[in-house]
Amino acid sequence: MGNVSHLVTRTAALQSSAEAGLESMPGKDRQFVTALARGLDILRAFHAGEGMLGNQEIAHRTGLPKPTVARLTHTLTELGYLNYIRRFRKYELGASVLALGYAAISSMDVRRASRQPLEQLAHSLNASTALGGRDRHSMIYLEACRGPSVVAITHDVGTRVPMATTAIGRAYLFTLPDVDRNKQIDAIRRRWRDDWSKVKAGLERSFKELADRGFCVTWGEWLPELCGVGAPLRNSDGTAAYAINASAPIYQISRDRLEADWGPRLVKVARDIRTGMAAPSTAAAPAPMRPMANGQRPPLAAMARR
């Protein structure tokens, strides 16, 4: 099933790159620094497992003019956030990016608390499990675990997946306050305008599942080869939202088992993680970052009016 693995990784990169541009940049916010946003978009153009990018490729992914990209990549190279590989005339992410990423991820209580429960669930189900947080209108994996013989899914820490069409993304949306959730949904509607009716129906179905059972199921909605379950997660004081999932190739699992077994177990894992975040940490240090490779919610009233 190596072809499935390649397709999943490649498609994830292509779809998440569509979210790297500045199309939703605040146009009237005087505090918004466009040059900084563009520099960060350059860094966001790089995806797990893809290696080097040239200025032309970066320009295509970000929607920025190539001369602008050239100036920004030069600046980021001088600062250590990019390395220029002269032989190929391309760039790769530099050590300064790793330092920032590690500083962020290693200080997260939610990652410390989720590692063991997610790893145990992955081995028990022989599936892939993950903890995700928001990255603009995508979800980014903050932790990822795989069962002993999972070979078809190669998502790792740093992988971005769509919020609108994945179980982990829908579970995250569900746990947001109404104002924040509707803001995200409005952005999703603009991005998925050609398929909005289908995406809206999927969101509404998943939100009903989450309200009724605490988890949602997706079956080939993001990629036709994959299915999964997602559950929402908030930190112990309720100030930050995350979500967790368990996923597998469709050929490996039945939908009935997803609903009857995987979903309830994922909900229990979410409770265990929340309990773990509330407990004092006894770990000497967080697990190192691996190299990149329930209250009922109202229906989507804002969506129904569109």
C-alpha positions as CSV (number, residue, x, y, z in Angstrom):
1,M,0.0,0.0,0.0
2,G,2.9,2.3,-0.6
3,N,1.0,4.1,-3.3
4,V,-1.6,5.1,-0.8
5,S,1.1,6.5,1.5
6,H,2.5,8.6,-1.3
7,L,-0.9,9.9,-2.4
8,V,-1.9,10.9,1.1
9,T,1.4,12.7,1.8
10,R,1.4,14.5,-1.6
11,T,-2.3,15.5,-1.5
12,A,-1.9,16.8,2.0
13,A,0.9,19.1,0.9
14,L,-0.9,20.3,-2.2
15,Q,-4.2,21.0,-0.3
16,S,-2.6,22.7,2.6
17,S,-0.4,24.9,0.3
18,A,-3.6,26.4,-1.0
19,E,-4.1,27.9,2.5
20,A,-0.7,29.5,2.6
21,G,-1.6,32.7,0.7
22,L,-2.7,36.0,1.9
23,E,-6.2,35.9,0.4
24,S,-7.9,36.4,3.8
25,M,-5.4,39.0,5.0
26,P,-7.1,41.8,6.9
27,G,-7.4,44.7,4.5
28,K,-8.3,47.5,6.9
29,D,-6.3,46.5,10.0
30,R,-3.7,49.2,10.6
31,Q,-1.9,47.0,13.1
32,F,-1.4,44.3,10.5
33,V,2.2,44.2,9.1
34,T,2.0,42.8,5.6
35,A,5.7,42.3,5.1
36,L,5.9,40.1,8.2
37,A,2.9,38.1,7.1
38,R,4.5,37.6,3.7
39,G,7.7,36.4,5.3
40,L,5.8,33.9,7.4
41,D,3.9,32.7,4.3
42,I,7.2,31.9,2.7
43,L,8.0,29.6,5.6
44,R,4.6,28.1,5.5
45,A,5.1,27.1,1.8
46,F,7.4,24.3,3.0
47,H,5.7,21.0,3.9
48,A,6.7,17.8,5.7
49,G,8.6,15.4,3.6
50,E,9.0,17.6,0.5
51,G,12.5,18.9,0.8
52,M,13.8,22.0,-1.1
53,L,11.8,24.7,-2.9
54,G,12.9,27.3,-5.4
55,N,11.7,30.8,-5.7
56,Q,9.4,29.9,-8.5
57,E,7.7,27.1,-6.5
58,I,7.4,29.4,-3.5
59,A,5.8,32.1,-5.6
60,H,3.3,29.6,-7.0
61,R,2.3,28.4,-3.5
62,T,2.0,31.8,-1.9
63,G,0.6,33.8,-4.8
64,L,3.4,36.4,-4.3
65,P,5.4,38.0,-7.1
66,K,8.7,36.2,-7.8
67,P,10.8,39.4,-7.1
68,T,9.1,39.8,-3.7
69,V,9.7,36.1,-3.0
70,A,13.4,36.5,-3.9
71,R,13.9,39.4,-1.5
72,L,12.1,37.6,1.3
73,T,14.0,34.3,0.8
74,H,17.3,36.3,0.9
75,T,16.3,38.0,4.1
76,L,15.1,34.8,5.7
77,T,18.4,33.1,4.7
78,E,20.4,35.9,6.3
79,L,18.5,35.4,9.5
80,G,19.0,31.6,9.5
81,Y,15.3,30.7,8.8
82,L,16.2,29.3,5.4
83,N,19.3,27.6,4.0
84,Y,20.2,28.2,0.4
85,I,21.5,25.1,-1.4
86,R,23.6,26.7,-4.2
87,R,24.0,23.5,-6.2
88,F,20.2,23.3,-6.7
89,R,19.4,27.0,-6.5
90,K,16.8,26.1,-3.9
91,Y,16.0,26.6,-0.3
92,E,15.3,24.4,2.7
93,L,14.1,25.3,6.2
94,G,16.9,26.4,8.5
95,A,17.7,25.6,12.1
96,S,16.1,28.8,13.4
97,V,12.7,27.5,12.3
98,L,13.3,24.3,14.2
99,A,14.3,26.2,17.3
100,L,11.0,28.2,17.2
101,G,8.9,25.1,16.5
102,Y,10.6,23.1,19.3
103,A,10.2,25.9,21.8
104,A,6.5,26.0,21.1
105,I,5.7,22.4,21.0
106,S,7.8,21.3,23.9
107,S,6.1,23.7,26.2
108,M,2.6,22.4,25.5
109,D,1.0,20.6,28.4
110,V,-1.6,19.2,26.0
111,R,1.2,17.4,24.1
112,R,2.7,16.0,27.2
113,A,-0.6,14.7,28.4
114,S,-1.7,13.3,25.0
115,R,1.4,11.3,24.1
116,Q,0.9,8.2,26.1
117,P,-3.0,7.9,25.6
118,L,-2.7,8.4,21.9
119,E,0.2,6.0,21.5
120,Q,-1.7,3.3,23.5
121,L,-4.8,3.8,21.3
122,A,-2.8,3.7,18.1
123,H,-1.3,0.3,19.1
124,S,-4.6,-1.0,20.3
125,L,-6.5,-0.1,17.1
126,N,-3.5,-0.6,14.8
127,A,-4.3,2.9,13.5
128,S,-2.9,6.4,13.2
129,T,-3.8,8.8,16.0
130,A,-3.1,12.5,16.3
131,L,-3.5,15.7,18.3
132,G,-4.2,18.8,16.3
133,G,-4.5,22.5,16.7
134,R,-5.6,25.2,14.3
135,D,-3.3,26.6,11.7
136,R,-5.4,29.3,10.0
137,H,-8.1,27.3,8.3
138,S,-6.3,24.0,8.6
139,M,-5.4,21.7,11.4
140,I,-1.7,21.0,12.2
141,Y,-0.6,17.9,13.9
142,L,1.0,18.6,17.3
143,E,1.5,14.9,18.1
144,A,1.1,11.8,15.9
145,C,1.3,8.1,16.7
146,R,1.1,5.0,14.6
147,G,0.2,1.4,15.3
148,P,2.7,-1.4,14.9
149,S,1.8,-2.3,11.3
150,V,0.4,1.0,9.9
151,V,2.1,1.6,6.6
152,A,-0.4,3.5,4.5
153,I,-0.5,6.8,6.5
154,T,2.6,8.9,6.9
155,H,1.3,11.9,8.7
156,D,3.7,13.3,11.3
157,V,4.1,16.2,13.6
158,G,3.8,19.3,11.5
159,T,1.4,17.8,8.9
160,R,-1.5,20.1,8.0
161,V,-4.9,18.8,7.0
162,P,-8.1,20.6,6.0
163,M,-10.4,21.7,8.7
164,A,-13.6,21.4,6.7
165,T,-13.4,17.8,5.5
166,T,-11.6,15.9,8.2
167,A,-12.9,14.5,11.5
168,I,-10.2,16.2,13.5
169,G,-11.1,19.6,11.9
170,R,-14.8,19.3,12.5
171,A,-14.3,18.2,16.1
172,Y,-12.1,21.3,16.6
173,L,-14.8,23.6,15.1
174,F,-17.4,22.1,17.3
175,T,-15.6,23.0,20.5
176,L,-15.2,26.6,19.6
177,P,-17.4,29.4,21.0
178,D,-20.2,30.3,18.7
179,V,-18.6,33.6,17.5
180,D,-15.2,32.0,16.7
181,R,-16.8,28.9,15.1
182,N,-19.0,31.0,12.8
183,K,-16.0,33.1,11.8
184,Q,-14.1,29.9,10.8
185,I,-17.1,28.5,9.0
186,D,-17.5,31.7,7.0
187,A,-13.9,31.5,5.9
188,I,-14.4,27.8,4.9
189,R,-17.5,28.8,2.9
190,R,-15.4,31.3,0.9
191,R,-12.6,28.8,0.3
192,W,-14.9,25.9,-0.6
193,R,-17.4,28.0,-2.6
194,D,-17.6,25.5,-5.5
195,D,-18.3,22.6,-3.2
196,W,-20.0,24.5,-0.4
197,S,-23.3,22.6,-0.4
198,K,-21.4,19.3,0.0
199,V,-19.1,20.6,2.7
200,K,-21.9,22.3,4.6
201,A,-23.9,19.1,4.7
202,G,-20.8,17.2,6.0
203,L,-20.3,19.8,8.7
204,E,-23.9,19.7,9.8
205,R,-23.9,15.9,10.0
206,S,-20.6,15.9,12.0
207,F,-21.9,18.5,14.4
208,K,-25.0,16.5,15.1
209,E,-22.8,13.4,15.7
210,L,-20.6,15.4,18.1
211,A,-23.6,16.7,20.0
212,D,-25.2,13.3,20.2
213,R,-22.2,11.0,20.8
214,G,-19.1,13.2,21.5
215,F,-17.3,12.2,18.2
216,C,-17.8,12.4,14.5
217,V,-17.0,10.1,11.6
218,T,-15.6,10.9,8.2
219,W,-15.5,8.3,5.4
220,G,-13.5,9.3,2.3
221,E,-14.5,13.0,2.6
222,W,-11.0,14.4,2.5
223,L,-9.2,11.6,0.6
224,P,-11.2,8.7,-0.8
225,E,-8.8,6.2,0.7
226,L,-9.1,7.4,4.3
227,C,-11.7,7.3,7.1
228,G,-11.5,8.3,10.7
229,V,-13.1,9.6,13.9
230,G,-12.5,12.9,15.7
231,A,-13.3,14.2,19.2
232,P,-12.9,17.7,20.6
233,L,-10.5,18.6,23.3
234,R,-10.0,21.6,25.5
235,N,-7.3,22.2,28.0
236,S,-8.0,21.9,31.7
237,D,-9.0,25.6,32.1
238,G,-11.0,25.7,28.9
239,T,-9.0,28.5,27.3
240,A,-7.5,26.6,24.3
241,A,-9.2,24.3,21.8
242,Y,-7.7,21.2,20.2
243,A,-9.0,17.9,18.7
244,I,-7.8,14.3,18.4
245,N,-8.4,11.7,15.8
246,A,-7.9,8.0,14.9
247,S,-7.7,7.2,11.2
248,A,-7.0,4.3,8.8
249,P,-7.4,3.3,5.2
250,I,-11.0,2.5,4.3
251,Y,-10.0,-1.1,3.4
252,Q,-8.8,-1.7,6.9
253,I,-12.0,-0.9,8.9
254,S,-15.8,-0.9,8.7
255,R,-17.9,2.1,9.3
256,D,-19.9,0.2,11.9
257,R,-16.7,-0.4,13.9
258,L,-15.7,3.2,13.6
259,E,-19.0,4.2,15.2
260,A,-19.4,1.4,17.8
261,D,-15.8,1.0,18.9
262,W,-13.3,3.6,17.7
263,G,-15.5,6.7,18.5
264,P,-16.3,5.9,22.1
265,R,-12.7,4.9,22.8
266,L,-11.5,8.2,21.3
267,V,-13.9,10.1,23.6
268,K,-12.5,8.3,26.6
269,V,-8.9,9.2,25.4
270,A,-10.0,12.9,25.2
271,R,-11.2,12.7,28.8
272,D,-7.9,11.1,29.9
273,I,-5.9,13.8,28.2
274,R,-7.9,16.5,29.9
275,T,-7.4,14.9,33.2
276,G,-3.7,14.5,32.5
277,M,-3.4,18.2,31.7
278,A,-5.0,19.1,35.0
279,A,-2.5,16.9,37.0
280,P,0.9,18.2,37.9
281,S,3.6,17.1,35.5
282,T,6.0,14.5,36.8
283,A,8.0,14.2,33.6
284,A,11.5,15.5,33.7
285,A,11.2,16.8,30.1
286,P,8.6,16.6,27.3
287,A,9.0,14.0,24.6
288,P,11.2,15.3,21.8
289,M,9.7,16.4,18.6
290,R,10.1,13.8,15.9
291,P,11.5,15.0,12.6
292,M,8.9,16.0,10.1
293,A,8.2,13.4,7.9
294,N,-19.4,18.4,25.9
295,G,-22.2,20.6,25.8
296,Q,-24.6,20.3,22.8
297,R,-24.1,22.9,20.1
298,P,-26.8,24.7,18.2
299,P,-27.2,23.9,14.5
300,L,-25.3,26.0,12.1
301,A,-27.7,28.9,12.0
302,A,-25.2,31.1,10.2
303,M,-24.7,28.5,7.5
304,A,-28.4,27.8,7.0
305,R,-29.0,31.5,6.1
306,R,-26.5,31.3,3.3
